Amino acid sequence: MRRRDFVKYSALTSASTMVPGFLKAIGNTGKAPFADNGKILVVIQLSGGNDGLNTIVPYRNDEYYKLRPKISLEGKDRINVTDELGFNAGLWGLADLFGNGHMAVVNNVGYPNPDRSHFRSMDIWHTASDSDEYLTSGWLGRYLDSACIDNCMPYHAIEVDDTLGLALKGEQTKGIALKDPYKLFKATNSAYFNDIIENHHSHDHKQADYLFKTMAETLSSAKYIHETSEVYESKVEYPNTEIGKSMRLMAELIISGINSKVFYASLGGFDTHIWQVRAQNRLLDQYSEAVTAFVEDLKKNDRFKDVMIMTFSEFGRRVKQNKSSGTDHGTANNVFLISQDLKKAGFQNEGPDLINLDDNGDLKYTVDFRSIYSTIINKWLGCDDQLIMNKKFDYLDFI
């Protein structure tokens, strides 16, 4: 490398390190013709391993009370929706959606040979891999790779966070992460960065071209997202919580007509090893209140029909409570799906079997989480799920 080129490359690298991590979203340049059927997917991740048995409560099952004498939910702490199953009382808003036919619940969701590590299990859910398979691209990132007919921009998938998670990283295309469109735009709309882009000329150094391209896409996406976010300001009252702010931003962008197909948000704190009941109830209340406001916003603007909300956690908890009035890492869990016109609402399958447990005392899964992904990709987003998932999985009936 010649000295002049080395200096240019070094200058770009230094500039790149000055850009906050949430700006480094990568995709192909240009305005993308997208394989677009008008549908939008919103994913909510309950990080830490939400306890499914105290979320969807098998309140008629004697084993539930036997194995959880201190943390089982009594009548005032749950909302009974069938003769066998009830919602955690914190999910009051979701119980209404369930009763109105806008919510599907899949029980006993997991995968073969489950991993109880937060990091590894989350990677498995993000990449849709087998438990002994390590992938570097996420299932939604591969959806972007597949759905972009020609070119794709980072704003086609938005994560409301400071950093972009693995789920939205494809082989060729990646989404973008942000919490505040104005702050993102202000951080990128500087003479310094614009001067770098305007004075860049393509050369033989692929690394430098890649970094310039990334920066250009980030600046373009930041401008577009900021301008779109100015179109609609919600009048719905959202909770003043992180998840509430995230859902409000997503609603405002969707209703403003942004050309984004995937939105992603997380709510943490579900690793309830000690004193579980109060902590989980508080978190589920925050989640329910935010989702309820989000759905109300979409309904008022006739956009609920275009949106599917999927909520998951990386694993469930152990069936038996521990000695600290909490639960330890488990396996199978429930997944929520919310939309206006579900083909099949309500419970999609049987409740948890608390008698026939695995050797570790955990629930056995009966539905592979990748069947849910494949159903969403094929029936909601309108793409080839086998190409994205790398194999065939059965479809479910909620769409």
URKA-V964725 format. One record per backbone hydrogen bond with DSSP energy under -0.5 kcal/mol. NH is the residue of the N-H (numbers start at 1). CO is the residue of the C=O. E is the energy in kcal/mol with one decimal. If there is no record, write none. Layout:
NH:CO:E
NH:CO:E
//
This chain:
6:2:-2.6
7:3:-2.4
8:4:-2.0
9:5:-2.7
10:6:-2.7
11:7:-2.4
12:8:-1.9
13:9:-2.4
14:10:-2.4
15:11:-2.2
16:12:-2.9
17:13:-2.0
18:14:-0.9
18:15:-0.6
19:15:-0.7
19:16:-1.0
23:20:-2.1
24:21:-1.2
25:23:-2.1
28:152:-0.7
32:30:-0.6
34:32:-0.7
35:147:-2.3
36:34:-2.0
37:35:-0.5
40:306:-2.8
41:261:-2.6
42:308:-3.1
43:263:-2.9
44:310:-3.0
45:43:-0.5
45:265:-2.6
46:44:-0.6
46:312:-3.0
47:45:-1.0
47:267:-1.8
49:46:-0.9
50:46:-0.6
52:50:-0.9
54:51:-0.7
55:52:-1.1
56:52:-2.8
57:55:-0.6
57:86:-3.3
59:57:-1.9
60:84:-1.0
61:58:-2.0
62:60:-0.7
64:61:-0.9
65:61:-0.9
66:62:-2.1
67:63:-2.7
68:64:-0.9
72:68:-1.7
74:72:-0.6
77:74:-1.5
78:75:-1.3
79:87:-3.2
80:78:-0.5
81:85:-1.9
82:85:-2.0
86:57:-1.9
87:79:-3.3
88:55:-2.3
89:77:-2.6
91:88:-2.7
92:89:-0.9
95:91:-2.4
96:92:-1.3
97:93:-1.7
98:94:-2.9
99:95:-2.3
100:96:-1.6
101:98:-1.5
102:97:-2.8
104:337:-3.2
105:346:-2.2
106:335:-2.6
107:105:-0.6
109:333:-3.8
110:367:-2.5
121:117:-2.6
122:118:-2.2
123:119:-2.0
124:120:-2.2
125:121:-2.2
126:122:-2.7
127:123:-2.7
128:124:-1.9
129:124:-1.0
133:130:-1.6
135:133:-0.6
138:169:-3.4
139:126:-2.5
140:167:-1.2
141:167:-1.8
142:138:-2.4
143:139:-1.2
144:140:-2.0
145:141:-2.3
146:142:-2.1
147:143:-3.0
148:144:-1.9
149:33:-1.6
149:147:-0.8
150:33:-0.8
150:151:-0.5
156:153:-1.9
157:154:-1.8
158:262:-2.6
159:176:-2.6
160:158:-0.5
160:264:-2.9
161:159:-1.6
161:178:-0.5
168:165:-1.1
169:166:-1.9
170:168:-0.6
170:173:-2.8
174:26:-2.4
175:168:-1.9
176:154:-0.6
176:157:-2.4
177:22:-0.8
178:159:-2.3
184:180:-2.3
185:181:-2.4
186:182:-3.0
187:183:-2.3
188:184:-1.5
189:185:-2.5
190:188:-2.0
194:190:-2.3
195:191:-2.4
196:192:-1.7
197:193:-2.2
198:194:-2.6
199:195:-1.7
200:197:-1.2
206:204:-1.1
209:205:-2.2
210:206:-2.5
211:207:-2.0
212:208:-2.5
213:209:-2.7
214:210:-2.3
215:211:-2.3
216:212:-2.6
217:213:-2.4
218:214:-2.2
219:215:-2.4
220:216:-2.3
221:217:-2.8
222:218:-2.8
223:219:-2.0
224:220:-2.2
225:221:-3.0
226:222:-2.2
227:223:-2.5
228:224:-2.3
229:225:-2.4
230:226:-0.8
230:227:-0.7
231:228:-1.8
232:228:-0.5
234:232:-0.5
238:236:-0.8
241:239:-1.8
245:241:-2.7
246:242:-2.2
247:243:-2.4
248:244:-2.1
249:245:-2.2
250:246:-2.2
251:247:-2.4
252:248:-2.6
253:249:-2.2
254:250:-2.5
255:251:-2.9
256:252:-1.5
257:253:-0.6
257:254:-1.3
258:253:-2.2
260:258:-1.7
261:156:-2.7
262:156:-1.5
263:41:-2.4
264:158:-2.1
265:43:-2.4
267:45:-2.8
270:47:-2.1
272:270:-1.9
273:271:-1.6
275:324:-2.4
276:325:-2.4
279:275:-0.9
280:276:-3.1
281:277:-2.5
282:278:-2.0
283:279:-2.1
284:280:-2.9
285:281:-1.9
286:282:-2.0
287:283:-2.5
288:284:-2.8
289:285:-2.6
290:286:-2.0
291:287:-2.5
292:288:-2.6
293:289:-1.8
294:290:-2.2
295:291:-2.7
296:292:-2.2
297:293:-2.4
298:294:-2.3
299:295:-2.8
300:296:-2.3
301:297:-1.0
302:299:-1.7
303:298:-3.0
304:298:-0.7
306:303:-1.5
307:304:-1.3
308:40:-2.3
309:338:-2.8
310:42:-3.0
310:308:-0.5
311:336:-2.3
312:44:-2.0
316:331:-2.6
318:328:-3.2
319:361:-1.1
321:67:-2.1
322:326:-2.8
325:322:-1.0
327:272:-2.4
330:316:-2.5
332:363:-0.8
333:109:-2.0
335:106:-2.1
336:311:-1.9
337:104:-2.4
338:309:-2.5
339:102:-1.8
340:304:-0.9
342:101:-0.5
343:398:-2.0
344:398:-0.7
346:103:-3.0
348:105:-2.8
354:352:-0.8
357:355:-1.6
358:362:-2.6
361:358:-2.0
366:108:-2.6
367:108:-2.0
369:110:-2.3
371:368:-2.3
372:368:-0.8
373:369:-1.7
374:370:-2.5
375:371:-2.1
376:372:-2.3
377:373:-2.9
378:374:-2.6
379:375:-2.6
380:375:-0.6
380:376:-1.6
381:376:-2.7
383:377:-2.7
385:383:-1.0
388:384:-1.5
389:385:-3.3
390:386:-1.3
//
